[in-house]
Amino acid sequence: VTLARCGDRDTALQACLAVKYLCVCEKCRVIYVESRGLEPLLALASTDDLETKREVAAALRNISLSDSNKESIMVEGGMDIIALLCRDVDDEVSHQACGVIANVAEKQENKITMVEQGIIHHLQFS
């Protein structure tokens, strides 16, 4: 979690890669979010470095597989950031980000909130 905040491009990239692979495991996904790792990862989504942005989106997609993390992404304001990633010019970034939205939308209450917040409408007409 701390490495994602360091400010060094290579270190942040390697931290994102580690998160992506660790979060393949359900237990690790939950521990990562409980350890307050979501906020620095979401902050890295605004990077200009394409490779890091791709890894952030992929890590978020893995994280969003857990039901408890779906709620955390909604609560921590991640959907606005993820919606921006969905509209990224890079196909890999947008593909991974759309996967996050699909995962989060698996919970009915999240679908309702996403429609109310205009996330779905924003994606449809962007």
N, C-alpha and C positions, 0 to 999 in steps of 0.2 A: 504494500500500500504506500509506504513512504517513498519507494523508488519512483513511483509514477509521478510524484510531485517534485522531483529533484531539479527539473529544468534542463537537464542534458538530454538531447534527442536520442542518442544511442541507449542510454540507461532507461529512458521512458519506453522506448520500443521493446527492449528486452523484458521490462516489467510487464508490458501488455501481452507479450508472447507467453510469459509464465502464467499470467492470469488466464489467458485463453485455454491453455492446456490443463491447468489445475482445475478449471471450472467445468471440465468434462465430467467430473465426478460430482454427484449430488451433494455429498457431505461437504466437499470443498467449496462448492457454489454458495451454500448457506453460510459457512464459516466466513468466507470472503466478504459477503454483504454484512453479516453481523459485526465484522471487524471494521466497518465503516469504509470499505474499499470502493463503494459505488461512486461516491462524490468525486474523488480524484480521477477515476476512470472517465466519468462524464465530462469533467473539466478538460481532459486530454482530447475529447472529441472535436474541440475547436482548433486543433493544431493545423498548421499548414503542411505538415509532413504527411504525404500520402500513405506511405508504408505504415506509419504509426496509426493514422486514422483507420486504415483497413483492419489493423489488429485490434483497435479499440472496438470497432463495430463487431468483429468476430467474437471478442471476449464478452461483450454485452449480450450477444445472441446466446452464447453458452450459459451465461448467468441467468438469462430470462427463462430458462427451461424449468426452473424450480418455482412451484406455486407461491411460496413465501416471497421469493425475489420479484415475482411479477408485481406484487403489491408494493414492495419497496421501490421499484422503479417508478411506479405511479406516484407514490408519496413524496419521493425525493425530487420530483420535477423532471425526471428523465425523459418523459415522452416528448417534450418540446425539442430537446436536443436530438433525440432519435428521429423525430420528424424531419429535422434539418438534414440529418445524415441520409435519410431516404431520398432526398432531393439532390444529393451530391452528384457531381458530374462523373465520378468514377463508378462504374458498374458494380464493382466488388463491394464498395462501401455501401451503396444504396441497396444492393441485394441483401447484405448482412443486416442492415438496419430494418429493412422490411420484414426480415425474419424475426427480429425482436418484437416488432409490432404484432406480428401474427402470434407469437408466443404469449405476449401479454394479453392479447385479446381472447385467449382461451378461457379466461375467467369472465363470466357474464357481467359482473359488476364493473369490470374494467372496460368492457365494450361500451356500456352506458356512459361512463365517465369520458371515454375517448370521443364519443359522438358529441357529448355536451361541451367538451373543450375544443371541438372543431378539428381534432387531429385527423380523423378519417376524411372529413371534407377537404381539409388542407392538402392532403395527399392526393386525393382524387382530382383536384383541379389545379395542381401545381405544374 
